Amino acid sequence: MHFARLFVTLSPMIRINPQYEGLRQYIERLPSVFESEGREIYRKRNLIKVFQAPDGTELNVKRYHIPHGLNALVYSLGIRKSKGLRAWEYPALLKARGIETPEPVAYIEERCMGLLRYSYFVSQQCPYAHTLYDMAQAEPSLYEPMAKALADYAAHMHEEGVLHKDFTPGNILWQRAEDGSFHFSLVDINRMRFGQVNTQEGLRSLVRLWGPKRFIQLLARAYATRRGAEADRAEADVMQWRARFWRRYAMKHKIPFPLEL
């Protein structure tokens, strides 16, 4: 056992989706094997790995970093729900509104002397093979129908009173069916706002997406049309906001695709 884990409670708090009660024993051991097992798919402040349960179920396990400073108290005392707990609770709210997201499996908290340490959100691994990062080099044959489908999807979310506050390319998974239709699934859902979303807010949420300039223009126009707004004005506003966002982003980060402003 890792030395640091000696100071963590030996009985972490675990919530399990009743559908996966048969995997309880396997899920309970995930924190103890997280460092040494699983296939890593993302590592920054948080770490995401994919595990295969004994029954063959692929599990996506996201470990949230240990909160520090004031956040350590805020989350530990329940003044605000932790990111992992929000990720555990929000799928039910999304699914009730017809918004697809991976099925939640479990939520695990580790604490030391009452303070929240690592927390883990376990979900089914989404089978969709694509993210919107694919739009970076997309051809019109893909991005033109994608723009309309994504606009309808985003508008549906907002009409249902859901605003994903991190609506970025990596958090929107998609797959195209044999009939040409697109299916989307939202991930990294701990930063959501539930309540009325006006058209202006909805349009602003599109500016962090990337891809050909024409893709964003079509996306803005299709979104505006779906929500009964004026398409020319929506396109102009989104492209102005988009240019401002990406210029600021480029001052600190390298942009891995040709940026058309």
Secondary structure, 3 states (H helix, E strand, C coil): CCHHHHHCCCCCEEEECHHHHHHHHHHHCHHHHCCCCCEEEEECCCEEEEEECCCCCEEEEEEECCCCCHHHHHHHCCCCCCHHHHHHHHHHHHHCCCCCCCCEEEEEEEEECCEEEEEEEEEECCCCCEEHHHHHHCCHHHHHHHHHHHHHHHHHHHHCCEEECCCCHHHEEEEECCCCCEEEEECCCCCEEECCCCHHHHHHCCCCCCCCHHHHHHHHHHHHHHCCCCHHHHHHHHHHHHHHHHHHHHCCCCCCCCCCC
